[in-house]
Amino acid sequence: MSTIQKVERAESLSVPTDNRNVEDLLTKEWLLTNERGGYSSSTIVGCNTRRYHGLLIGSLNPPVDRIMALANCRDMLIFGAELLNLSTFEFVGKFAPQGFKYLKRFRRDIGVHFDYQVNGLELTKSIYLQRDADTVALVYDFVRVDKPVQLALRPFVGLRDFHSLQKSYARLCSKWLAGGLLVRHDMPNSCELFLTCDSGSFESDPQWWFNFIYRNDKRRGQDFTEDLWTPGFFKCRIDAPTKVVFLANISDWCRPEQIVGVDMKTVCRDLQKSHNAVTASAKDKDGKLTTLCLAAEQFVVKRQMQRSGDSPRTTILAGFPWFADWGRDTFISLPGLLLATARFQDAKSVLQTFAAAIDEGMIPNRFDDRSDTAYFNSIDASLWFINAAFQFLNAARDSQTFTRELLPAIRRIIQSYHDGARFGICADTDGLITAGDAETQLTWMDAKYEGVASTPRYGKAVEINALWYDSLCRVAQFLAQSDTDAAAHYHAMAHKVETSFRKLFWNRESGFLNDCIMPDGSADTSLRPNQIFAVSLAFSPLLPAQQKSVVSVVEKELLTPYGLRTLSTKDSRYEGVYAGPQQKRDQAYHQGTVWPYLMGPFVEAYLKVNDFSHESKDRAAGFIEPLMRHLTEDACLGSISEIFDGDEPHKPRGCIAQAWSIAELIRAYQLIHS
């Protein structure tokens, strides 16, 4: 049995596709990623429905500056005078060709696999993405061949920024080199795509194909048609069961020998080795945690540092297909993605990457797509860094790294936040952190359209001050044995915050916490999920009865099968559907839309106020079951969506795979089953 056949026996997701409506099949997507920030993604019938789909999206400046290089391939089977297409493309008013009619099953493990049956022929098309290079392999495994057939592969090239769309005025060209075809823009400094096939020959037949339709972009109010160029086609004759391997590689300057020499057995062994390491760390009997841990692997990548001599460092991409590494998302995700899966060295690298970039007592919220330039437009990224650093200490027991590298950064953050930082961040006379104004969006509810914040939350935000209190308590506790004076200082700060927090945020009439205290002292009494962190964090400023009340109200008013709504349905500003053009979507983003990552802190808070009893764990298992089904049955198979509609049936929206959605579900699962 070959290496490729062996790996297909690994844990996999499988979806029958025959006798099903193509409209339903187009709602199910797949995603393969590499450690450079590159990826391959489409629907389970191979029809691209968004500009971000493609067989090869590579990263010129890992993990960013991403290029959609190879959009798709037209797969054709030629039986004498008869031509059958395995591909499916969408144009205005029609699917042409309609290869989905021959597709029997879709499977996903270390690659993705499409099983076809047609004219006495059984064929599996597999797609594998190399871990350490922007190289994709399409493997056509002819299992049964009753009569001779020709396979023709016509590649469709994008070679454009993955946020944009290609049009027919692009100056694309190609030339044959030793072993394959080099495709590039007819201009200096073009990145290059190298294509090769291990069987048959290449026939030059350059064409532009016009107006491919991307239905998901259309629904989002974006441009949704694209022109794609094809240089010709690879063609080979099949007389007996065999495998045909087609490879594509992207780089800023192409070295053909890198791709011509790719050995598929080695590629699959490397993918399987990574797969086995993840499944071993899960130590999961029923397979659910294993599936979650395999999903977690997709977001862990290497950031290429621009300074000469610096080796790549581990970082976490916030979501696929379009997000890069964001500070807030990284540190909310780190405990679930890396600590819960015992990837302590990776966690250390992530913390070091951001700690090294601290400036004026703040952790970057993100890095520039094309440089190491850091941006600091977040009030909570630095506080989540503190939280993640202490969780790293507790999980990895690496007191040396924590004391030498992380604790100094933590103390700088606390001092800066107390004395004053960017965006008016400072501790008020009551000890609480205040920041921003009506024009800023510094918390995680940060949607802004044409300069207008969709969910203005400035002054004293509830989760910011819950994090602030937790940070002070953690530092005081850590220093209690080594520096009693410093510990007493932080403890006094925490006590002041605790007193003020209860006084200002506790809404006695409603039994929950105010969302914000405005600069004029008035309270924003919106019922939002941000208050759950005041219960779920290790140190809560609330009395036990207040904690129970918060959890009860949040469960009754905000909990859905897929997470917490961002606003009560009873609020006049509630938006139940996240759809349409960007302005409409931004207005709904945090005004009722469901966020699955919030299921993590909710489950933790629920278990906490119920003393982690067996009964509470059984009930909490029911809370997360719909998300566990979504993981394997809906949207992006093997991952969790970024958001869901607030209204039933809670359709998945936003990014098809979101890091903190997976991370917090892992944490919730482990809390329930510990």
N, C-alpha and C positions, 0 to 999 in steps of 0.2 A: 504493500500500500504506500502511495507517495505521501510526501510531507503535506501537500495541499489537501489530499483526501483526508489525512489524519486530523488536520486542524478543523475541518468542517464537522467533526464529531463533537467539538467543544460546545459549552453552553451556548445556546443560540435562541433567537427570537424567530418565529416562523409564522407567516401569514398566507393563507390560501388566496389566490387572486382570480382563479377561473370562475366564471359564472357570477361575477360581482360587477356592480355598477362602476364605471370608470370615474364618475364624479366622486364616489366614496373613496376609491383607491387614491385619487389625487390629494386627499386630505392627509394621507399618511406619508411621512417623510423618513429618510435615513440620513445618517451623518457618520463619517469617518474623519478622524483628526490625526495630526502628527504633533511631535513635540516642538515644532517650529511655529505653530500658530496657523499652519495650512490645513486645508480640509477638502473633503469631497462630499457632495450632498445632492440629493434630488428626491423625487417621490419614488414609491415602490414600484411604479411602472416605468420609471426612467424619464418621465416627462417633466422638464423644468417648469416650475410655477412661480419662480421669483428670480430676480436678478442675481441673487446671492447663490443660486444653485449652480453647480458645475462639477465636472469630473475631476478637475484640478484647480484649486484656488491656492496659490502659493504665497509665501511671505518673503519679500525682498529685504526686509529689516526685521527679522524675527523678534516678537511675534506679530508685527504690524506691517504696514505698507503692503497690503495684500492685493494680489493680481488674479483676476479670473482669467485663467490661461486657456483651458480646454473646457468648452461649454458642454459638449455632448458628442456622441458618435452615432451616425446612422449605420445600423447593423443590418446587412442584407444577406439573405440566403438565395442562391440562384440554382434552381433545378432545371437545367436545360434552358427552355424559353420562359420558364416561370420564375418570377421574382417575388419573394416574400420578405417583408420588413419586420424586424423584431422591435424596432424603435417606435416611440410615440412622441410626436411633437404637436403643439397646439398653435393653430393660426386662426384668423378671424372666422368664427362660425364653424370651425371643424377641427378634428384631429386628423393629421395626415403626416406620416402613415399611422396605422392603428395596430401597432405590434402588441398592445395589451391583450388582444384577442387570443394570442398564442401563449401567454404567460400563465403558468399553473401555480407557481408558488414563489414567494419572496422569503429569503432567510438572511439573518444577520448574526455574525459572530466576530471573528477577527477581521472579516471583510463583509461584503454584502453579496448575495447570490440570487440570481434570477433563473428559475427553472422553466424551460420551454419544451413543448411537444408540438411538432409540426411535420407532416408528410413522412411519417415513419422515422423521424429523427428526434432524438432526445439530446438536449443541450443545456448546460449550465453556464451562464455568464457570471463571472465573479469579478469584483472590484476590490483591490487592495491598495492601501496608501502606506508608503514606506515611512517608518517612524522618524528617521533622522535626515530625510531629504524630501524635497517637494517633487516626488515621483509617484505617479499612479500607474497601476498595472491593471489591465483588463485581460482576464484569462477566460478563453472560450473552450470549455471542456465538452467535446463531442462524445457523449457516452454511448449512443447508439446511432449507427449510420447504415440505413438499409440500401441507400443508393448514393452515388457520387453527388456532391454538392459543392458549390463555390461560396466562400465567405468573403464578402466585401465590406470594408470598414471605411466610412467617410467621416473624418474628424471635423468638427466645427470649432473654430478658433475665436477666442475673445481677445486675449492679451490687453485687457483694460482694467483700470481700477475697479475693484469689486463693488464699489458703491454706484458706479456709473453704468451707462448702457452703450453698446457699440452701434455705430451707424456705417453705412456703406462707403462713406468718404474716407474711412480709415485706410492708410497706406500699408496694407499687409502684403508680405511677399514670402517666398519660400525658395530653398535650394537644397539639392540632394548632397549630403556629405557621406563620408564612409559609414555605412551602416544605418543611415536614417535620414529624416527630413528635418531641416532647420527652418522654423517659421519665426518671423520678426516683423516689426514695423520698418518701413523703408526710411529710416532716419537715424541719426547718431544716438548712441547710448540706449538703444531699445533693449528691453529684456527679451529673452529668447525662449522659445518652446521647441524642444527636440522630440520628435516622434519616431518610433521604430516598431517593427513587427518581425517576429522571429520566423515567419513563414511567408512564402509567396513573394509578391513584387508590389511596387508602388506605381500607379499610373497618374500622371499629372493631369488635372482637370479642374483648374481654379474656378470657383463660382462664389457669388454672393447669394445668400438665401435671405429673403426679406420678411420682416414683420412676424417674428416669433412672438407669441403672446405669453405674458407672465401674469396669470390671473390673480395671484396674491398681491402683486404690486398694484394692479388695477383696483382691488378692493381697498387698498391703503391710500388711494387718491394720488398715486405716483405715476410717472411715465411707465408704460408697461409693454412696449414693443421694442424689439431689438433685431438688428441685422447681424448675421454671422457669416464669416468667410470660411471656405473650405478649400484646401489646396489640391485636392484630388482624393484618391482612395487606395487603400491597401487591399490586395486580393490574393486569395490562396485557394487551392483545390483540396477538398476533404474526401478521401475514399474509404477511410476506416476510422474507428475511435482514436482520437488524438487530442492534444491541447495546442491552442494557438495563443501566444502572449503578445499583447500590444502594450507598449510603454510610452509614457509621456513625462517629460521633466522640464521644470522651469528654473531659470537662474538669471542673474543679471548679466552673466556672460557664460555661454554654454560650453561645457566640455563633453562632447559626445561619448567619450570612453566611459564616463561615469554611468551612463544609462545603458549603453550597449553591453556593458559587463554585468548588469544586474542579474543576479541568480534568484529565481522565484522561490526555490527551496530555502535559501538563506533568508529572504524577506519574510517568508511565512514562519520560519523558525523563530525569528526575532519577534514577530508579532505574537506568536504563541507563547514565547518566554515571558513577555510583558503581561499577557493575558493570565498566565498561570500564576505569576507573582501577585497579581491583584486578587485572583480568586482564593489563593492561599491565605492572604491577609484577612479576607472576609470571614473565614472559619464559620461558614453558614451552612446549616443543614437543609433548609428548605429552598435555597437559591435566591430568595428575595433580596437579601443583603448583598449577595454576589452581584446581582444585576445592578444594584445601586452603586456598588464600588467600581464596576466596569464603566458606568456612566461618569463617575467622578474622575476617572483617568483622562477623559477627553479634555478637561479644562486645564490640566497641569502641563505647562509648556516652559520653554527656555527663553529668556529675554537676552538678546545679544547686546552686551554693553558696548557703548560707542568708544569709551576710553581705551586707548591702545593697551594691550596686554591683559585686560580684564576678561576672564572666562565667563561664559553664559551663566546666568542665574535663574533659578526656578521662579516662576510667577504663575498667576492664576488668571485665565481669561474669564471675564464676567459672563459671557454668553455667546453662543453661535446663532446666526452667522455673523453678526456685525459688531459686537462689542470687543474691546481690547481689555487690558488689565487695569481695573479701577480699584483705588485703595479701599473704599468702603466695601465693595463687593468681595474683594480679596480677603479682607479680615473677618467678614461675616462668614465667608465660605471656608476659610482655612481649618477651623476645628473639625468640620464634617468631612471635608475632602482629604485632608492630610493627617490630622491627629487621630481621628477615629479609625483610619486605615493604617496607622502605625508608620506613616511616611515622614519620620521625624527629620531626616536630613533635608528633604524637600521643604518642610515647614520652616526649618532654620534658614534655608537659603532665601525663601520669600521674605521672612522677617528682616534678614540682613539687607536685602535689596532695597526695601522701603526705608529702613532705619538709616541707611547710608545717604538717602536723599532728603532727610529731614532738614527743614529750613524755617527759621524763625519759630521753632517749636511746633511745626506742623508737618504731618505726613502727607505726601502728595495724594491727591485724589485720582490722578491719572498722569500718564506720560504721553508725550506727543507721538503721533503716528510715524514720524520720520526722523525723530531725534530723541535724545535723552531728556529733553526739556520737560520739567515737571510742572503740573498745575495744582493749585491748592484750594480750589473752590468747594470745600466741604468742611463742615464743622465736626462731623462724626467720624470721618476716616481715622483721625488720630486717636480718638477714644476707642474705636474698634481695634486699632492696633494694640493698645494697652491690653484690652480684653484677650486678644489672640495670644499675645506674648505670655500672659500669665497661664493661659490654658496650655501653651507649649511647655512651660516650666512644669506644670502638674503632670502632663502626659509623658514628656520625653525625659524628665528628671535631669535636664541639662542645666544645672545651676551655673556652670562656668560661662556658657554662652549668654545666659540670661543676665548674670551679674555684670559681666564685662561689656556686653554689646547692647543689650536691650534695656536694662534698668536705667542707664544714663539717658537714653532717648525718652523713656517714660517720664523721668523726672523733669526733663526739659519741656516736654509737652505740658505737664501739669503746671509748671511755673509760668510758661507762656500763656496758657489758658487763664490762669489766675490774674496775671499782670496785664495782659492784653496782647492780642495777636491780630492777624489779618481780619478784615470784614467786621471789625468791632467786637471780636470775640474777647470776652473778659468775664471775670467773676464780679457780680454786683455786690453791693454792701451786705446782702443777705446770704452771700456765699454761692448763689446759683449762677450758672453760666448763661449769659445773654449774648446775642449776636444778630447782625444783619439788619435789614430794613425791608420795606415793601418791594424793593427792586431786586433783592437777592433771593437765591434759592439754595440754601446751604445744607439743608437736611436731605434725607433720602427721597423725600417727596419734592423732587426738583424739576418737574416739567416746566418749561418756559417757552412761550411762542411769541416771536417778534417783540421781545423785551418785557413781556408781561408774564409774571409767575402765575401758573395755573392754580397752585395751592400755596399761597403765601403763608409761611410759618416762620416768623421772626420774633425776636425777643427771647423768651425762655421756653424752649421746647421740652416736652415731657420726657422723651426718650434720651435727649442729650443730657439732661440733668440726672436721669437714672444711671446713665453710663458714667457720668462725672462722679456721682456718689460711689458707684461700684469701684471705679478706678482708685479713688482715695482710700477706700477701705482695704483694697487689695495691697496697695503699697504700704499702708500702715501695718497690716498683718505681716507682710514679708520682712519689714525692717524691725519688727518687735524684738527680735533676739540680737540683732547686730548693731542697731543704732536707735537706742530708745528715745533720744531727743527728737530725731527725725520722725520716728513712728508716732510720737505724741503730737507733733506738729500736724501730720496728715490726719491723725485721728480727730483732732480738734476741728480741722477743716470739714471732715466728713460729718461730724456731729452738727455743725452749723447748717450744712446742706440738708441733712435729714430733717431738722426742725422746720426749715423754710419750705422744703419740698411738701411736707404734709400740710402746712398752713396754706400754701398757694395753689397746689395742684388738686388736693382732695375736694371733690364736689359732693358735699354731704347730701344734698337733695337728690342727686341722681345716682349716687353710689358708685361713681367711677371717677377717673382723673380728667381734669381739664387738659386739652391738647397743648395749649400755649398760654403763656402769660405775656401779654403785649407790653411794649415799652411804657405805655401810660398806666399800667397796672391792671387793666381790664383782662378778663379771662376769655379765651376762645374755648367754648364748652362743646365743640364738635366731638361727637362720639367716633373716635378713630382707634386703630389698633396699636398706635405707638405706645400706649400706656402699658401694654403687656410686658414690655421689657422691664418695667419697674417691679415686676413680680418674678420674671424668669431669670434675671441676672443673679449671680451668686450672692450679692448683698442687696437687699431691698430696703428702701427708706420707709416702707409702709408697715403698719401694724398688721398682724395676721388676719384680723377681721377685714381690714381694707383690701388685703391681697385676695382673699376669697371673693369679696364683692366684685373686684375688677374682673377676675376670671369668669365669674357668673354672668356679668353683663356682656362681656366680650363674646362668650359662648352663645348667649341668647340672641344678640343683635348683629354680630359680625361674622360668626363662624359659618363657613360653607363646606361642601365636600372637598374643596380644592385649596382651602386656605382661608385667610381672613379678608373680608372686604375692607377697603380703605376709608369708607364712610358709611354711616348708618343709612339704610334704605328710607328711613323716616326724615332724613335731612332733605330740604328743598333743593340742595345743590347736587344731590345724588345722580350719578350717571351710570346706568346699568349695562351699557354696551360699549365696548372699546372697538370702534370701527370708523371708516371714512378717512378723509384727508387729515394731515398732521394736526391742524389746529383743533379739530374735533377729538382726535385721539388724545392729544395733550390735555384737553379739558377733562377727559374721563380717566386719565392715567392713575390718578390718586384720589378720585372722587367717587369711589364705589367699586372700581376694578379690584378683582381678587388677586392677591399675591401668595403663591404657594409657599414661599420661603418663610412666611409668618406662621406656618403650621408648626415649625420647630419651636420657637419660643412659646407658642400657645400650649403645645403638648407639655413642654417643660414646666410651664407655670401651672397647668392643670394638675400634673402629677405632684408638683411641689406642695400645693395647698391641700392635696389629698394624701399627703405623707407617703406617696409612692406605693399605695396599697395595691393588692392584686386586682381588686375591683376597678380601681382607676386605670390601671394598665390595660385591662381588658377593654374598657370603654375607649381609651385612647387609641388602641389598635383599630377600633372602628372608625375613629376620626381620620386615620391616614390610609385606610383601605382604598378609597377612590383614587388617591394619588398613586398608590401602588399599581392599580389597574391601568391608569393613564400611562404609567412608565412603559408598559409593554403592549398596549393596545391602541393608543391614540396618538395623533400628531406626530412628533418625532419619536419613532420606535426606539426605546432604550434610553430615553431622557425625559426630562420634565420641562414643560413650557415656562416661559417667564411669568405670564399672567393669564387670567381667565376673566370672562365677562362676569360682572356682578349679578346680572339676571340669569335665571335658569334658561337654557340647560348649561350655562357656564362654559361657553365655547373657549377653547384655548386660543391665546393671542400672543403677540409680541415675538420675542426670540423663541426659536423652536427648542433650544436647549439652554438652560440657565444654570450657572454654577451654584448660586445659593439656594435655588429650588432643590437641587440634588443634595447639597451639603446639609441643609437643615432637615431634609427627610431622612438622611442617614442618621443624624443625631437623634431625631425623634424615634426612629426604629430601634436604635440601640438603647435609648432610655426605657422604652417600653419592654424590651426583651432582656434587659439586664437583671 
